[in-house]
């Protein structure tokens, strides 16, 4: 019984701490957010500041809305929880799809309903992409024994650096904007709210390079 109570306490504490960290970025706006110094730090894949990374994706996405003459998205913590949960589930259960392997979370609408969200309009973008500033298509050396990823067939040891929080956000939003269907979601005037979620994992088919699963959930009344 004591173990169960302790486990419940730890889960409650971690959930509360995560919600507080996530909501701490609510105080920022489209201008002062970019003054956060940590945005320009390299991501430590063993200690990712997920609320900061998710906030970065949110604000960079709003840049695209503003450029298109649209009203910026409102950030909604419950929608962010849906996005983050789906990113975590895809990593944990080994799938990449809008359709979850978890029965009660099967569809986007199922996942929104579980958080008490009942939108008239809703959508989702997903992406799996590099955590490093890797140039797609270039050959890579196995990272062992140093653990650093380097490009192959170069005269000098060319290290592939990790993304910073802001460079990853810009990278993943660009991938979505370059894809017609994902771009439609970002620029859909019927969507007024946005939550973003990410989860790090190691890509087994690419020397265990760090990757991120990223999710955007959109909603509109």
Secondary structure, DSSP 8 states (H G I E B T S, - for coil): -HHHHHHHHHHHHHHHHHHHHHHGGGG--TTGGGG-GGGGSB--TTS--HHHHHHHHHHHHHHHHHHTT----EE-HHHHHHHHHHHHHHHHHT--SSS-SSGGG-SHHHHHHHTT---SEEEEEEEEEESB---TT--B---TTTT--BBSS-SS--B--B-BHHHHHHHHHHHHHTSHHHHHHHT-TT--EEEEEEEEEEEGGGTTEEEEEEEEEEEE-
